[in-house]
Amino acid sequence: MNPKEFFGELKRRRVYSVAVAYVVAGWALAQGIAQVFPVFDIPNWVVRLIVLLMVLGFPVALVLSWFFDLTRYGIVRTPAADVAARIDMARTAGFEQRSVAVLPFSDLSPGRDHDYFSDGIAEEILTALARIDGLRVAARRSSFWFKDKQAELGEIARKLNVEHVLEGSVRRDGNRVRVTAELIDASNGFTLWSEKFDRELHGIFAVQDEITRSIVDALKLKLAISPPASHSTDAYDAYLQGLFYSDKSTEDALRKSLEFFERALNKDPKFSRAWTGIAKAWLWLADAYVPPLEAYTKVRDAAIRALRLDKDEAEAHVYLAETKRILDWDLDGAETEFNRAIELEPNATPSNYFIAALHAARGDRDKALIYLRRADRIDPASLWVSNFACELYRYFGLYDEAVVAGERALQLDPTFAHYGEPALAALYREMGRFDDAIALYKKAQDFTGRPGFGLAITYARMNRRKEALQSLDAAVAGWGYRPGDAIAHVQVALGAHDDAIRELERACEQRSSSLHGVGIAPEFVPLRSDKRFRSILQKIGLEPEKVFAATAV
């Protein structure tokens, strides 16, 4: 490591703050010695020893700070940590924050064929609870990760970092519904509240509201939410089925979710959340299965329709923000929509997740880390949050945090059942662990059946050009739409900078959703001095110097 890199790393770990503290303390000590020396007639050799210890103490402080990274333990705090602490203190001022996880309800229907309905009831209760001030609710993807897994409530609570767990069951038989629910204190296993409800199907909205209010009362919180809007039971049933399929990652499931959301709207045209569901489905179809220009136009239309019906539909604001970023390159407009979503639902994963990506792309490192860590706190068992966190930490050179997030993603789902590639593999590549990266990329390809670009980049970095080109061809061939910026990653690694620029220009025309990440991605550092690259960044709404500075060592 050269001197510039060494002192850059010292700065990254905030070691300078330790050094300053040492100098101040040493100065005070020296002043004290100066006062005491004449009075007590201290020998000169003692004074020289004290001075020697002070001189040696400075490098010792640096070395200790280097190895123990005091920012990790909160002894020295980063600016991002300070800002995050102030935000959290402001949000929790005046009350003791409670926490709860809502587990997926068991389906006890005679045919065990209403899984979507039992999951949907649990998710609706979770969503209502998440809007309550003073209550932190584990996100759906994390709490639902435990479905069909044998885990003790104490283990679940520890992994999700919550005090309480709500579990229940749903039995639907014809037009009759029986819902049981139980709120448990995870620290001792005691039941705080439990109830059984037998209702006609049209009374399900009242049941959800009563469960929510009972939990709030049991946790001694103030209820400041409106009761959920009622819809026709047929529309609601179709909506829950759409919600069930929209949380899956395959193209067939996502398209099936669209059919159910549209069926819900046919039954009830004023069902705003059905429009939000349509926006969500098209957003996840985009890039992976459908070209972005086609998909994000549909995302925008659905989000606008949802907000016309309910301007406080937080998730719809998130999806509208993404269309402003991708279709219009209007990053200020996107940030406004994200901020509105966070104002409405500060503990929702989508708003924190997407605004973290926006701030990172714009070079606002500290803001990005605030929202990234908040998303991680809300959704600790989410594969896509952990994978994203690994990627973003890598961009910022925070390799220790990146390894933790990447390995957690691997533990959550070894089959890599997500749209991209395992971010941990790219991290291994940047760390020089090429064999580990290749093994992980190949394992992901075996599970998904979709060749990715990461393997080609890795071979290129290893100067195995032939294998890199073969892997690139395999990643491009037979899969329809492929974003130009993904191909450009490989071209840069191969040293084909002109080809990389052409692919990036094509990505602009495609409106690739991942294009805004090329400014902070370490793979594109070789292009940073190229005027054409800077021009592309400016074209899509970024400030090159600010972006580059965010990842500078």
Protein Blocks (a to p, Z undefined) as FASTA:
>chain_A
ZZklmmmmmmmnommmmmmmmmmmmmmmmmmmmmmmmmnopafklmmmmmmmmmmmmmmm
mmmmmmnommlnomaccfklmmmmmmmmmmmgoiacddddddddddfbfklpammmmmmm
mmmmmmmmmmpghiacddfklmmmmgoiacdfklmmmmnopabdcddddddehjaccddd
ddddfknopafbdcdddddfklmmmmmmmmmmmmmmmnopacdbdcdddddfklmmmmmm
mmmmmmpcbfklmmmmmmmmmmmmmmmmmlmklmmmmmmmmmmmgojlpcfklmmmmmmm
mmmmmmmmomklmklmmmmmmmmmmmnopaklmmmmmmmmmmmmmmbfklmmmmmmmmmm
nopaklmmmmmmmmmmmmmmbfklmmmmmmmmmmnopaklmmmmmmmmmmmomnopafbd
cfklmmmmmnopamlmmmmmmmmmmmnopacfklmmmmmmnopaklmmmmmmmmmgonlp
adfklmmmmmmmnopamlmmmmmmmmmmnopaklmmmmmpmklmmmmmpmklmmmmmmno
pafklmmmmmpZZ
